[in-house]
Amino acid sequence: MSLDLPEDFLYYLQSFSKATNSLAGVSTPSWTPNRLVDHAEIDNITNALFNKPILRKPCVLFEEGDKAILYKDIDTDIFNISYIYLRKPKRLTLENPPAETYTNECELDPYLHPDIVEIAVKLFIEDYKYKFARSAQPQQA
C-alpha cells in the first residue's frame, strides 16, 4: 500500500495500523504498531513466487520524497493508519503572522530550553573552541 505523508511531515517517530488478521483469529479491527524497515529487508517482507512471509506487524518503508509504503501479509486487512511524527515548524515572525505557515509565538516547550543551551555549549566547546585553538597556533614553514 502506498501512503501519502502529511505536508508538514518532518521526521517519523511511530505509526499504528487498525487491522484484522484471519490467521491470528482477530476479526475485530484493532490497533497494532507498525515496524519500520529499510531497503535491505525488502526481500524478506515482500510476496514473491517462492516467498509468502507471515509478518507479525505491518511494515513501513520510506521512499524518497513524501511517500511511504506499508507492507502486510496476505492474512492481514488494514482499515486505518495513524502516524506519530515531528512536523515542520512554522516560520517565526515578530510581527502579525501573514499566513498559517507563520507564527509569532515560539512552538518549543519551555522544558526544552536547558537541553538546547546544553547542546549549544557542547557544540561550542567541541567544535568552535577547537578550531579557534588550531587557527591561533603559529604556522610552521
N, C-alpha and C positions, 0 to 999 in steps of 0.2 A: 504494500500500500504506500503510495506516495503522499506525503503530508506537506502542506504549505505552512511554514513557520510564521508567527506573528510579525508584523512590520517592525515592531520595536524590539525584536529578539536580539540579544547580545551574547548570552552565554547560557548553555544548558546546565541545569542542576539535576533534575529528575523528571520522570514522566510516568504516568499510570494509564492503563487501558481498562475500560469496562468491557469484560469479556465473559464468554461461556466456553466450556471445554467438554465435549461429549465423552472423550476418553477418561477424563478425571471425574465425570459424573456431575459437573457443575452446570446446571441448566438455567439457573437464575443469574443474570449478568452481575458480576462482582468486579470491584476494582482490584487490580493487581499491578505491582510495579513492573516497569519495563527494564530491560537490561541494555546498557549502551555497548555497542560492539564497534570494532574498527574494520577496515577493509581486509585485514589479514584473516578474519574469521568468516568471511562471506561463504567460502566453500563448505564450511561446517554447518551453516544455518539455512542454506537455500535448497529448495527441492530440485532434484535433477533426476535423470533417468534411473540411476542406481543409488540415489541418496534421498531418503524421505525422513528427515530428522524430526524427533519429538522435542520441541522446545518447552522447557519448564516455564519460561517467561517470554512474552513478546520481546523482540529485539529491535532497537532503534539504531540506525546508521545515518550519519550526517553526510550529505553531499555538498559540493561547492555551492555557494550562493545561499538561498533561503529555502532549501529543500531538505527533508528528512524522509527516510524510508523505514517503514515498520514491517518487520518480518514476523510471521506467525506460522504455526504448523497447520496441517490440514484439519485437525480436530477443533481448532480454536476459531471462534467468531468474535470479531471486535465490534462494539457498538458505539464507543465514545473514547476520546483520548483527552487527557489533561496534562498540561505542562507546568513545571515549576522552573522558572528561568529568570535570569537577570535581564532587565530591559535596558535599552539605550537611555541614558539620562537626557532630560530636557536641557536645552541650552539656557544658561543663566544670564539674565539681563538685570541691570539695576533700575531700569525704567519699567513702565507698564508692558507686560508681555504682548508682543504683536500677534502671536498665533499660539495654537495649542502645543507646539513643539518648543516653546519658550516658557520660562518661569522666572519669577523674581524672588523665590524662596529656595533655600538650599534643600535638596532632597535627601541628603545624608542624615542619618540619625545621629543625635548628639553623642551617643556612646562610642561612635567610630572615631571621634576626634583624637583621643590618645593614641589609637593604633596608627592613624595617618601620620601624626607627629613622630611617633617612634620609627616608622618606616622611612620618613624623610630624613631623620637624623642618621639612621643607619646607612642610607644611600650616600649622604654627605661624607660620613666618616670613611666608608669603604671605597667610594669612587672618587669624589672630588678632592678630598684631602690627599689621597694617594697621588693623583695627577698633579696637584699643586706641589707636592714634595718632589716629584720627579722633575718637574719643569724648573724648580728652584736650584737643583743641583747644577754645578758648572759643567759645561760640555767639554769633553776631552777631545783633543785633536789628534 
